[in-house]
């Protein structure tokens, strides 16, 4: 189970940077386990962002929209552009892992201890 230590923040970097594999692996002792944790967290972030976007877009929907009104709704366009500019969930999840803001629980490892 993966849980962020804090709420999702929107100030993450948007560029791609080469990462140190040993640094990523140091969080769990295994590079594959670390990457799986990042992958699962990225899916959580993606789902959360999709739900947020759908809620905000749903506010603009009305029963009597004509095509002209849909294309001219500036607020809806700005909301969509904001979400397009956000960093990819995988970058956000990796940043959380590297900043020690991701709690990784492995039930198999806990049973052995």
Buried (B, 14 or more C-beta within 10 A) or exposed (E): EBEBEEEBEEEBEEEEEEEEEEEBBEBBEBBEBBBBBBBBBBBBBBEEBEEEBEEBEEEBEEEEEEEEEEEEBEEBEEBEEEEEEBBBBBBBBBBBBBEEBBEBEBEEEEEEE
